[in-house]
Amino acid sequence: MKIKEFFGKFASRIIWGNILAMIIVVVVVCMGVKFGLEIYTHHGEGIPVPELRNMTYAKARLLLEQNGLRIVVSDSGYNKRLPADCILAQTPGNGSKVKSGHIIYVTVNSPASPSYAIPDLAENSSAREAEAKLTAMGFRLLEPKHVPGEKDWVYAIECRGRRVGAGDRVSIDTPLRLVIGSGTYDDDDEAISYTEPEYDTGEPAEIDEFEEVSEPPVDMPE
């Protein structure tokens, strides 16, 4: 086969037609996959998430369902200024664009204030450590009560006038008071009276001068 005949076959219309057909098929398949995925995944479609905070759960659920979205309660909190079953937080937030059927996670307001177990702080921590732990838990602290003892050492925790210990559950709305040492000690101990004991000096006891002393009888010789 001559070189001219070999290269002449590449100039055949049939070959170029097949090549062009394959290119067209590849392009069509790629475009089909691209647009098919966009349709399947709703590419470019975005539903703005409405503001749900301070809204009741029932109202928020109805609003989301009308927009093609779903709602799921992920957590609960407590805010005494808001009614029970009220939305406190949401994820994604207001204005975020999501696809149809997306789940919006919400935190609802609890009908009662939560209670937490008091940690082991009395006789085990300083005032600064106790304040940090209790405020981090959400408790409100009153002015501390000072008692004689080591300065700034926590001797007890009071709740409504009574002492609470480690593990006792207290409502987060109930304020607590730390009983801490003032750095002074009470020296007003009750005086103890001592009675001086009587000791035997060895001296003979006094005899009344008017008391008759009987002498032993003396035997007379016959």
One Martini backbone bead per residue (centre of mass of N, CA, C, O) as a GRO file, in nm:
protein
  222
    1MET     BB    1   0.097   0.037   0.023
    2LYS     BB    2   0.061   0.353  -0.028
    3ILE     BB    3   0.083   0.656   0.110
    4LYS     BB    4  -0.145   0.790  -0.047
    5GLU     BB    5  -0.359   0.573   0.017
    6PHE     BB    6  -0.348   0.593   0.327
    7PHE     BB    7  -0.428   0.903   0.348
    8GLY     BB    8  -0.686   0.875   0.172
    9LYS     BB    9  -0.869   0.733   0.387
   10PHE     BB   10  -0.892   0.993   0.582
   11ALA     BB   11  -1.064   1.145   0.345
   12SER     BB   12  -1.304   0.999   0.403
   13ARG     BB   13  -1.639   1.046   0.466
   14ILE     BB   14  -1.695   0.813   0.655
   15ILE     BB   15  -1.490   0.873   0.872
   16TRP     BB   16  -1.576   1.169   0.936
   17GLY     BB   17  -1.864   1.092   1.005
   18ASN     BB   18  -1.798   0.915   1.251
   19ILE     BB   19  -1.648   1.125   1.413
   20LEU     BB   20  -1.878   1.332   1.426
   21ALA     BB   21  -2.080   1.143   1.563
   22MET     BB   22  -1.916   1.096   1.825
   23ILE     BB   23  -1.904   1.388   1.912
   24ILE     BB   24  -2.206   1.431   1.935
   25VAL     BB   25  -2.260   1.211   2.145
   26VAL     BB   26  -2.079   1.322   2.367
   27VAL     BB   27  -2.216   1.597   2.394
   28VAL     BB   28  -2.501   1.494   2.456
   29VAL     BB   29  -2.430   1.334   2.707
   30CYS     BB   30  -2.311   1.566   2.873
   31MET     BB   31  -2.560   1.749   2.863
   32GLY     BB   32  -2.755   1.543   2.989
   33VAL     BB   33  -2.612   1.511   3.257
   34LYS     BB   34  -2.614   1.804   3.344
   35PHE     BB   35  -2.925   1.858   3.327
   36GLY     BB   36  -3.011   1.614   3.497
   37LEU     BB   37  -2.873   1.700   3.762
   38GLU     BB   38  -3.013   1.975   3.791
   39ILE     BB   39  -3.297   1.858   3.809
   40TYR     BB   40  -3.248   1.658   4.046
   41THR     BB   41  -3.099   1.894   4.239
   42HIS     BB   42  -3.203   2.183   4.193
   43HIS     BB   43  -3.035   2.376   4.035
   44GLY     BB   44  -3.072   2.715   4.141
   45GLU     BB   45  -3.266   2.641   4.361
   46GLY     BB   46  -3.423   2.872   4.608
   47ILE     BB   47  -3.538   2.881   4.947
   48PRO     BB   48  -3.629   3.100   5.168
   49VAL     BB   49  -3.584   3.133   5.499
   50PRO     BB   50  -3.776   3.196   5.748
   51GLU     BB   51  -3.878   3.356   6.029
   52LEU     BB   52  -3.914   3.175   6.357
   53ARG     BB   53  -3.869   3.344   6.581
   54ASN     BB   54  -4.122   3.370   6.825
   55MET     BB   55  -4.266   3.120   6.716
   56THR     BB   56  -4.473   2.888   6.699
   57TYR     BB   57  -4.460   2.567   6.610
   58ALA     BB   58  -4.721   2.546   6.444
   59LYS     BB   59  -4.670   2.795   6.265
   60ALA     BB   60  -4.392   2.709   6.154
   61ARG     BB   61  -4.481   2.449   6.019
   62LEU     BB   62  -4.686   2.571   5.822
   63LEU     BB   63  -4.492   2.762   5.674
   64LEU     BB   64  -4.289   2.546   5.571
   65GLU     BB   65  -4.490   2.367   5.414
   66GLN     BB   66  -4.572   2.596   5.214
   67ASN     BB   67  -4.244   2.600   5.118
   68GLY     BB   68  -4.130   2.293   5.114
   69LEU     BB   69  -4.065   2.235   5.416
   70ARG     BB   70  -3.902   2.120   5.714
   71ILE     BB   71  -3.941   2.015   6.066
   72VAL     BB   72  -3.707   1.995   6.355
   73VAL     BB   73  -3.645   1.904   6.681
   74SER     BB   74  -3.322   1.945   6.851
   75ASP     BB   75  -3.409   2.141   7.098
   76SER     BB   76  -3.408   2.289   7.434
   77GLY     BB   77  -3.525   2.568   7.627
   78TYR     BB   78  -3.517   2.883   7.832
   79ASN     BB   79  -3.773   3.155   7.842
   80LYS     BB   80  -3.968   3.346   8.052
   81ARG     BB   81  -4.060   3.569   7.825
   82LEU     BB   82  -4.167   3.315   7.679
   83PRO     BB   83  -4.356   3.095   7.550
   84ALA     BB   84  -4.442   2.798   7.515
   85ASP     BB   85  -4.338   2.655   7.216
   86CYS     BB   86  -4.110   2.841   7.128
   87ILE     BB   87  -3.891   2.979   6.909
   88LEU     BB   88  -3.535   3.029   6.959
   89ALA     BB   89  -3.406   2.860   6.714
   90GLN     BB   90  -3.227   2.826   6.388
   91THR     BB   91  -3.148   2.569   6.120
   92PRO     BB   92  -3.125   2.768   5.920
   93GLY     BB   93  -3.134   3.088   5.876
   94ASN     BB   94  -3.246   3.373   5.794
   95GLY     BB   95  -3.235   3.380   5.426
   96SER     BB   96  -3.165   3.112   5.353
   97LYS     BB   97  -3.091   2.894   5.083
   98VAL     BB   98  -3.296   2.620   4.985
   99LYS     BB   99  -3.422   2.325   4.921
  100SER     BB  100  -3.657   2.125   4.862
  101GLY     BB  101  -3.713   1.950   5.168
  102HIS     BB  102  -3.571   2.089   5.376
  103ILE     BB  103  -3.434   2.094   5.698
  104ILE     BB  104  -3.548   2.260   5.995
  105TYR     BB  105  -3.383   2.344   6.285
  106VAL     BB  106  -3.512   2.360   6.624
  107THR     BB  107  -3.565   2.561   6.923
  108VAL     BB  108  -3.754   2.515   7.210
  109ASN     BB  109  -3.960   2.615   7.461
  110SER     BB  110  -3.990   2.548   7.779
  111PRO     BB  111  -4.241   2.524   8.027
  112ALA     BB  112  -3.988   2.481   8.220
  113SER     BB  113  -3.747   2.512   8.427
  114PRO     BB  114  -3.449   2.399   8.460
  115SER     BB  115  -3.255   2.151   8.631
  116TYR     BB  116  -2.961   2.131   8.845
  117ALA     BB  117  -2.682   1.997   8.967
  118ILE     BB  118  -2.491   2.038   9.232
  119PRO     BB  119  -2.182   2.083   9.276
  120ASP     BB  120  -1.870   2.010   9.429
  121LEU     BB  121  -1.791   2.294   9.645
  122ALA     BB  122  -1.815   2.246   9.927
  123GLU     BB  123  -1.516   2.224  10.080
  124ASN     BB  124  -1.366   2.247   9.754
  125SER     BB  125  -1.354   2.572   9.708
  126SER     BB  126  -1.346   2.870   9.582
  127ALA     BB  127  -1.521   3.147   9.509
  128ARG     BB  128  -1.429   3.175   9.214
  129GLU     BB  129  -1.487   2.886   9.121
  130ALA     BB  130  -1.788   2.876   9.198
  131GLU     BB  131  -1.885   3.114   9.028
  132ALA     BB  132  -1.797   3.006   8.751
  133LYS     BB  133  -1.965   2.742   8.751
  134LEU     BB  134  -2.252   2.857   8.810
  135THR     BB  135  -2.269   3.069   8.580
  136ALA     BB  136  -2.220   2.864   8.348
  137MET     BB  137  -2.498   2.712   8.419
  138GLY     BB  138  -2.705   2.984   8.493
  139PHE     BB  139  -2.674   3.101   8.762
  140ARG     BB  140  -2.781   3.311   9.021
  141LEU     BB  141  -2.606   3.541   9.235
  142LEU     BB  142  -2.573   3.641   9.543
  143GLU     BB  143  -2.471   3.774   9.805
  144PRO     BB  144  -2.247   3.684  10.009
  145LYS     BB  145  -2.177   3.494  10.296
  146HIS     BB  146  -2.012   3.569  10.597
  147VAL     BB  147  -1.777   3.371  10.776
  148PRO     BB  148  -1.590   3.230  10.987
  149GLY     BB  149  -1.272   3.190  10.820
  150GLU     BB  150  -1.141   3.121  10.539
  151LYS     BB  151  -1.061   3.307  10.288
  152ASP     BB  152  -1.269   3.245  10.018
  153TRP     BB  153  -1.412   2.994  10.135
  154VAL     BB  154  -1.629   2.735  10.074
  155TYR     BB  155  -1.889   2.612  10.300
  156ALA     BB  156  -2.157   2.691  10.131
  157ILE     BB  157  -2.495   2.648   9.987
  158GLU     BB  158  -2.773   2.859   9.920
  159CYS     BB  159  -3.144   2.805   9.909
  160ARG     BB  160  -3.375   2.980  10.043
  161GLY     BB  161  -3.208   2.944  10.335
  162ARG     BB  162  -3.091   2.668  10.241
  163ARG     BB  163  -2.894   2.398  10.227
  164VAL     BB  164  -2.693   2.266   9.962
  165GLY     BB  165  -2.582   1.987   9.790
  166ALA     BB  166  -2.438   1.758   9.621
  167GLY     BB  167  -2.691   1.676   9.368
  168ASP     BB  168  -2.883   1.889   9.399
  169ARG     BB  169  -3.177   2.009   9.257
  170VAL     BB  170  -3.201   2.324   9.076
  171SER     BB  171  -3.341   2.585   8.964
  172ILE     BB  172  -3.238   2.829   8.742
  173ASP     BB  173  -3.426   3.060   8.884
  174THR     BB  174  -3.273   3.006   9.146
  175PRO     BB  175  -3.101   3.161   9.368
  176LEU     BB  176  -2.771   3.186   9.498
  177ARG     BB  177  -2.559   3.133   9.799
  178LEU     BB  178  -2.254   3.203   9.932
  179VAL     BB  179  -2.050   3.054  10.186
  180ILE     BB  180  -1.787   3.247  10.320
  181GLY     BB  181  -1.489   3.337  10.422
  182SER     BB  182  -1.345   3.626  10.604
  183GLY     BB  183  -1.056   3.572  10.769
  184THR     BB  184  -1.190   3.515  11.041
  185TYR     BB  185  -1.208   3.440  11.397
  186ASP     BB  186  -1.382   3.299  11.663
  187ASP     BB  187  -1.306   3.390  12.018
  188ASP     BB  188  -1.600   3.348  12.168
  189ASP     BB  189  -1.557   3.152  12.390
  190GLU     BB  190  -1.649   2.976  12.642
  191ALA     BB  191  -1.599   2.993  12.965
  192ILE     BB  192  -1.399   2.799  13.185
  193SER     BB  193  -1.452   2.669  13.501
  194TYR     BB  194  -1.227   2.628  13.765
  195THR     BB  195  -1.159   2.405  14.037
  196GLU     BB  196  -0.980   2.414  14.308
  197PRO     BB  197  -0.811   2.183  14.455
  198GLU     BB  198  -0.770   1.989  14.741
  199TYR     BB  199  -0.489   1.963  14.942
  200ASP     BB  200  -0.271   1.764  15.139
  201THR     BB  201  -0.035   1.900  15.379
  202GLY     BB  202   0.001   1.722  15.668
  203GLU     BB  203  -0.149   1.874  15.871
  204PRO     BB  204  -0.302   1.906  16.151
  205ALA     BB  205  -0.593   1.923  16.280
  206GLU     BB  206  -0.802   2.116  16.428
  207ILE     BB  207  -0.883   2.181  16.774
  208ASP     BB  208  -1.106   2.228  16.992
  209GLU     BB  209  -1.068   2.385  17.301
  210PHE     BB  210  -1.349   2.254  17.412
  211GLU     BB  211  -1.252   1.981  17.361
  212GLU     BB  212  -1.248   1.670  17.480
  213VAL     BB  213  -0.970   1.470  17.578
  214SER     BB  214  -0.916   1.146  17.585
  215GLU     BB  215  -0.741   0.940  17.794
  216PRO     BB  216  -0.574   0.684  17.861
  217PRO     BB  217  -0.561   0.450  18.085
  218VAL     BB  218  -0.386   0.396  18.395
  219ASP     BB  219  -0.203   0.160  18.550
  220MET     BB  220  -0.197   0.067  18.883
  221PRO     BB  221  -0.017  -0.030  19.135
  222GLU     BB  222  -0.048  -0.254  19.415
   0.00000   0.00000   0.00000
